[in-house]
Amino acid sequence: MRLFAVQRDFGMSGAVAPAHMCAGFLLFILAVLVLSPSLALSQSIPDDASDDRHVAIAARIAGDDSRVRLVLDFEREPDFTLRYLENPDRVVVDLPETVFAYADDSVQPRGLVSAVRYGASGEGRARMVFALASPARIDLVESTEVARGAIHRLVFDAIAIDRAAFTAQVATSDWTNPAQETAKNSVADPVSDTLTIVIDAGHGGIDGGAEGPAGSMEKHITLAFAEAFKAALEAEDGIRVAMTRTDDRFLSLSARVRLAREQKADLLVSLHADSIRIKSLRGATVYTLSDKASDAVAQSLADQENTEDGIVGARLENAPEAIAAILVDLARTETRVFSTGLAQQVLNSFEGQVKLINNPLRHAGFRVLQAPDVPSILVEMGYLSNPEDEKLLTDEAWRESTARLLAQSVQNYRKTILAGRR
């Protein structure tokens, strides 16, 4: 199934014209071009009236069943209006007169979006219609100039919602005056100084995670540290905290990512205490997302963590190829930059206070870090396979002290972000 379905009616759809008709038609065109060169020229170069048309020069789409991102590049900023329809579920985007200059196959069906149609919708107007595989809401998440102002980029996120919410959107869609709304009216509310931090305590429920020589279980250690970290964060100004789990329950990796998005997280911090074959290896490590691991240890841990969903038979939808595609198509450059910035703040806070492994800033394809619009890090607090680390990880005083250092790194990161916004 193609995502962009463009219908063109040439009057003989599905039929092959006889050879003499094709030859006659070609001779006619040749005669017109020879006798009336000005006619051909006028068709290839727009007149002054046509200069008002917008041109969509590129489009791409990527995502999954819970979220899809659409990126549209225009020569200049267009106004637009979003509306919703049911039976079947659709999102309608009304635009000024627009030439869709990108290739029909530049995007493919993906997740929530099952098909797209586009074209003229009356004098001076154009329309894109997104068919939905399930109810969704579309938000404008970015409207920026790129390539030194030569391109205006609109970035939309389609987010899965329930049927009742979608029906409410349909009911409030205003079809009376499609030309009045502008892109500026769709921009989100001003950014708050409060950062929302989602703490992810790794493992849980039937997935106990790693086990130390003394019998300590990773799922209990991560939850205890998450609670201490939450208390430390709540003592800081301008921070709201949410947790993916607050008890001993199993959560799939995709559910953890989805919860972070639902909370509109500014940061996701995933906590772990894995085991490794190298028993002498100990100390903390901070990981960021990459489609290629920084080293063999990082790859081994990513492989170990990414099999978590297999415990309950969950389908691993994101194979390495899919991860790479999402990183290319979805992850904004600033998200990676912010993730690395947060990771460096954590290491700065830990330096001299918490033992770190050699080269403690590493990266790998951890699925729990895949939210394309949420800066995310995975903190390996230590290795349960090492007896000395196990003692520290189960020590309440060490846990509270380390949690405060981690909270301070988040606050330092927040101050850096706010300074950049101002």
N, C-alpha and C positions, 0 to 999 in steps of 0.2 A: 504494500500500500504506500503510495506517495503522499507526503505531507502537503505539498502545494499542488492542488489539482486545478489546473487552469484549462478551461474549456474554450476552444476556438472553433467556430462554425464557418467552414469554407463552402458550404452549400452542397458538397459531394462527399460528406463524411462516410468513410468506409468503402468508397467506390474508387476504382482506378479508371482515369479518363483514357479514351482511345488515343493512340499515338498521333493520328492526324489532328485531333483537337489540341493536344499539347503543343505540337509544332506550330499550328496556326496561332495559338495564344502567344507563344514566344515571339513570332514574327510581329504580332500586333504590338507587344511591349517594346520591341526593338524600334519599330517605326515611331512610337510615341517618344522614346528617348532621343532619337535622332532629330525629329521635327520640332520637339518642344523641350529643349534642354532646361529651360527656365522652370518648367513644371517639375522635372526631377529634382532640381536644386531646391525648390520650395518645399518639397516633401522631406528632404534630408536635413535642412537647417530650420529650426523653429523660428517663427516670426516673433515680433516683440510681445505679442499677446501670450505666446506659449512660454515665455520666459518666467511667467509666474508659477508655472507648474513645479511641484516638488519632485525630486528624483530619489527613489530608494535604490541605493547602489549595492547594498549587500544585506544579507539576512542569514542568520544561523540559529540553531536551536539545539538544546541538549538538556538532559535531566532524567527523571524517573517517574514512578507512579505517584509520588507524593509532591514533587516539585519539578517544574520545567522552566528553563530560562530562554527567552527569546531576545535576540539582539538585532536591532534594525539600524542601519547606517543610512543617513540622508545627506544630501548636499548642503541642506540648511534645515534649521529647526522647524518642524511642522506642528500645527495644533492638532489635537486629536480628542476623541470622546470614546469612552468605553461603555458598552451596554451588554446586557445578558438576555438570553432567550432559553426557554425550555422546550422539550419534546420535539427535536432532540436538544441536548444541552449545547449552547454555543456562546461564544464571546464575540461581539461585533466591535471593531475598531474603525470609527469613521475618521477620514483624513481629508485634507484639501486635495485638489486635483493632483494626482501623483502618477509618475511613470515608474513602474516596477522594473528596474533595469537589471536585476540580478537573475541568474539562471534559475529555471523552474525547479531543478533538482539540487539547489544549493542547501536545502534543508530536507530532513526526512522525518517521518512520524516518530514521536518520542514520548513515552510515558503518558501524561495526562492529555496531551494534544494528539488527536488521531488524524486530523486533516486540516488543511487551510485553503481557503479560496480567496482570491483578491482580484480587484479590477475597478472600473468606473462604477459609480453609484448615482449618477445624475450629473447635471451640469455643474462643473467646478468642484466635484467631490469624488472621493475614492473610498473604498471599503475593503477591510480584511475581515474574514470570518474564520474563527477558530472553532472547529468541532472538538468537543471534549469527550474523553473516554469516561470521565466521572466528574461530578460537580467540582468546580474550582473557582478561585478568585484571582484576578490578575491585578498586580500592583506595579506601578512604575517605581523602579528602585534606583534608576540612574538616568540623568539627562545631561550629557556633557559634550563639550567640543573636543575633538581629537584631531590629530594630524595638523597641528597649528591652525585650528579653526576651519580646515577645509572639509571636515566631516562632522555632522551632528549625530551622536549615538544615543539611541533610546534603548534601555534595558528593562525588560518586563519579566516578572516572576509570576508564573501560574502556580498557585498553592492549593492543594486539595482541601476541600471543606465538606461539611455534611449537607444533606439534601435540604434541610430547613433553611440553612444559611444561604444556599444558592437560590432557593425560591424567593427569599426576602430580597436578594439582589435583583432578581427579575422584576419583582413588584415595584422596586424603586427606580428602575431604569427609565429615564426621561427621553422620549422619542420626539419631543416637540420641536426642538431647535438644535440640530446637530452641529451647527457652525459656531455656537457661542462659547463652548468650553475650550480651554487651551491646556497645553501640557503643564503649564505652571499650576493650574488648579488641581492637578493630580499628584503634585509632589508631596511627599510625606511631611508631617509636622516637623517643626524645627527640632534639631537634635538636642536631647536632654543632657545635662551634665552628669546624670546618674548612669552608671554602667551596670548592666545586668550580667552577672557571672553565673554560669551553670557549672556545677561541680558534678562530675561523673565518677562515682565509686565503681571501679572495675569489678566485673564478675557479679556473682550473687545467685541465690537459689540453687538449682541443681548444678550450676557451673561454679564450682568452688575455687577455680583458678589454681595457682601454684600452692604447694605445701612445703613448709620448712622442715628441717631435720627434727625439730622439737614438736612438730605437729601443728604449727600455726598455719591457718588457712588464709589465702590472699583475700578472699571475699570479705572476711571479718576485718582484716587490717585496713583495707581500702575504705570500708564504711566508717570505721572509727576515725581514720584520718580525715575523711570528708566532713564528719561532724565537727571535728576540731578546726578544720579549715573554714567551715561555715561560720563558726563562732568568732574566729579571728577576723574574717571579712566583715561581719556585721558590726564589729567595733570600729571599722573605718568609715569615713564620710563618703557619701555619694556612690554607694555600692548596694545593689539589690542582689540577693542570692537565691538561686533555685537549685534543686538537686534532682538528678535523674532517678535516684532511688534513696529511700530513707529507711529501708528495712531489707531483710534477706530475701530478695526476690530476683528472678531471672528477667533480664531485659535483653532483647536482641540488639546488635550493634546499630541496625537501622533505626530502631525505636529510640535509642539514645540520641542519635543525630536529629531525629524528628522532634523529640522533646526540646532540644536546644533551640530549634527553629521556632517551635510554638511559643517558647518563652521570649522570643525576639532577643536572643542572647547576643551580647557584645563580645563575650569570650566563653569558650568551653575549655575547662581544665579536667582532663581525664587522669585518674589516679590509679597506679598499678604497683605491684611488688612481685615481679615474676621470678621464675627460677631459670637457670641456665646451666649447660653442661660444664662450663668452666667454673668450678666451685670456688676458686680463689677470687673470682671477680666480685667486687662489691662497690657500693657507692651509688649516688643518684645520677640519673640521666634525664635530659629533657629532649623530647622528640617533636618534630613538626612533620607535616605531610609532604610526601614526595612520591612520584610514581616509580622512582628508582632509589633503593636503599643506599645509605651512605657507607655501609660496611656489612660484613657477614653477620655480625651480632644483631644489628638493626633488622636485617632481613629475617633472621631466625625468630626474633621476638614478634615481628609483624605477622609472620606466618602463623605463629602460635596464637596470637590474639585474634586473627581474622578467621580462625576455625571455630570461634565461640558459637556462632549461630548453628553450626552443624550438630550441636548437642541435642537440639530439639527438632532437627530435620529441616530447619529453615533453608530456603533456597538462597545460595550466594549469588545475588544478581550482578554484583560488580566484580567480574574477573579483572585481572591486571589490565587487559586491553580497555575495558570499560572505564577503569579508574583513570587511565591516561587520557581517554577521550573527554571525560568530565573535567579533568584538570585543564585541558586545552580549551574546551568550549565554555566552561562555566566559571572556574575559579578566577576571580578578579585579581590582578597583580597586587593590589593593596592588601588583600586578605592574607596572602603569603607573607608580605612584608610585615604586617601587623603580628602574625603568628611568630615570626622570627624575632621581632622586637620584644614580644612578651617572653619568649623563651630566654632571651638574653637577660632580661630583667630578673628572671628567676635565678639564673646562674650567678648573676652579680650579687643577689641577696644571699645565696647559699655559700658563696666563696668564703673560705676560712671558718665557716660555721657548720656546714654539712659536708661530709665526705663526698667527693665527686669521682666518677671514673675518668680515665683519660679521654680527652676529646668528648666532653659531656653533652655538647650540642650536636644531635644527630637527627636523621630523617629517614622515613620509610613510609610504605603505603598502608598505614593503619586506617582501617575503614571507619573507626569512630571519629576520625579527624576530617572526614570528607565533606562536611557542610561547606559549600562553596562561598558562602557569604558570612560565615562565623569564624573569626580567627580562633584557632584551636591548638592546644598543645597536649602532649601526653607526658606526665611526670612519672618516671620510674623511680620511686622513692628509695629503692634498694633491692637487693636480690635475696629472696627467701632461701635460695640454694646455698647461701653463705651463712654459717652460724652466727658470725658477728653482726651481720646485717639483720638477721632474724631477731636478735636480742634488742637491737635499737628499734626495729619496726613495731615491737610489742611493748615498748617502754612508753608509758603515758607522758612522762616529762619530755622525752625527746620528741614525741608526736606533737605536743602543744607548742614547743619551741620552734619546730620546723614549720608547723602550720602558720605561726605568726610571721616567720620569714617569707613564706609563700604569699601570705596576705599582703605584706609590705611590698612585695614585687608587683602585685596587681595594682596596688595604689600608685606606685611609681609609674607604672604603665599608663594608668588612667590620667595622671597629671601630664604625661608626655602627649597623649592623644588630645586632651583638652587644650593644651598650649598650641598644638598644631591647628586646631579648629578656629582658634581666635586669631 
